[in-house]
Amino acid sequence: MPPRRVFGPSDSALDVENDNSEVQSGEPRGTRRPSGRVSFSRLVHKPSILSRWSRTGDEESGISQTPDRPAIPSALQPSGEAYATPLPTLSMIVLSITMLGEFLSANVSAPFLLFMVEGFGQFHDESEVGYWTGILVSTFFLTQFLTSLLWATVAAKHNPRIVLTVSLFGSAVTCCLFGTSTSIQQAIAIRLLQGIFAGAIGVARGCVASITDQSNEGRAYAILGFCWGLGGVSGAIVGGTFESPAKKWPGAFANVPLFVNYPYLLPCCVAASVTFTGMA
């Protein structure tokens, strides 16, 4: 009667056939012939990703299995916020006013610029008035583009505070002078000077890196971006609200010859007061 064979985790029925063939052929049990048959019981089973998550432990082997991936963060239960360095108040106020005043000075004349060019009395055709109005708008951004690298070079060699102070003071003075323009030549010359002093806006943005660190740098840039957009919106509101004050509020400004002769001076002075405050 042939002996019974008990199969273990690493044995299979193919091994019994191999052992019987060895006995019949007279070969020792220790040596085996290479067989073309494959025993699937020797293959290592790897659990799938779903089984790793669904099963917390294997009861048969007694080995607990833990998921390889970290838990997905939930927006409903946020973790504790990391520490952020407080922003320097005074430095951020100066930089914010610089960003606000740059676009405010450039956009305050947008509502009345066409009427201003028409009031010069130098052009009789509407097409010429529109053409020189476009020239007057572009001169500001032209000189700002040409002088931005120059201001950055001066700020790198000298103190950036000096550059920002000169820029804010020059923007305030030229903005007030633009409200007293009486000819297209004078208006273009003043707008060119406005663009020159506004070229230091890149220096203000570069100063953020020197007053912040990685924990609050993003918040500082967000504040400056908000101030720059606010300057564009408030500039148009200020220009449209305060132009020609002698006609809108005759009881208060009709007896002031300065605002009667220069109807666009008041909105320019309001915009200049913002940049002058930042310089002070």
C-alpha positions, 0 to 999 in steps of 0.5 A: 500500500503506497504511503499517504502524503500530506500536502503542506502550504509549499507542496502539491500533487505534482511533487508526489508524481515526481517522487513516484517516478524517482522510485521507479527509475531507481534515482535517489530521492534527493535529486530531481529532474527539471520538470516543465510543469509549473506549480501555482501553489508556489506563487506569492499572492499579492493583495490588490489595492482595494483589499489593502484598504478594506481588510485591516488584518488577516485572521488566518496568518495573524498579520495586520495590514495597514494602508500604504497611502496617507489619509486624504485631508478633509476640508470639513475638519481642517488641521491647525494653521501653521504659524505666520510671521506678522507683516510689518505695518509701516512698510506695508502701508508705504508699499500699498500707497505706492501701488494705489497711487500709481494706478490712481494717478494714471486712471484719474484722468480717464473720465474727463481726458477727452473733454480736456483735449477738446477744451484746449481749442486746438483741434476742430475735428473729432477724429483729431481730438480722439487721436491726441487723446490716445497719444496723451494716454499712451505717453504715461505708460511709455515712459513708465516702461522705459524707466522701470529698469533704471529705477531698479538699478538706482534702488539696487545701488542706493537705498530703495526708500530714497527711490520710493520717496522720490517716486511718491513726491514726483507723482504727487506734484506731476498729478497736480500739475496735470490738472492745470494743463492749458495746451496739448503740448503741456499736457503731454510733457506732464504725462511724460513726467508722470510716467517717469516717476511711476516707473518705480512701481517695480521697486515697490514690488521688489521690496516685498522680498526684503520685509517678508519670509515664506510664511507671509510673502503670499499675503503681502503680494495679495495685499499689493495686488488688491491695492493696485486694482483698487487704484484703477477703480477709485481713479475713475470714480474720483475723476468722474466725481470731482471734475468741474466742481464749479458746475456741480457744486456752485455754492462751494466752488463757484467763487473760487477762481482756481477751480473755475479756470482749471475744472480738472484740478480738484480730482488731480489734487485728490489723487495726489493727496494719496501719494503725498500721504505715502511720502510723508 
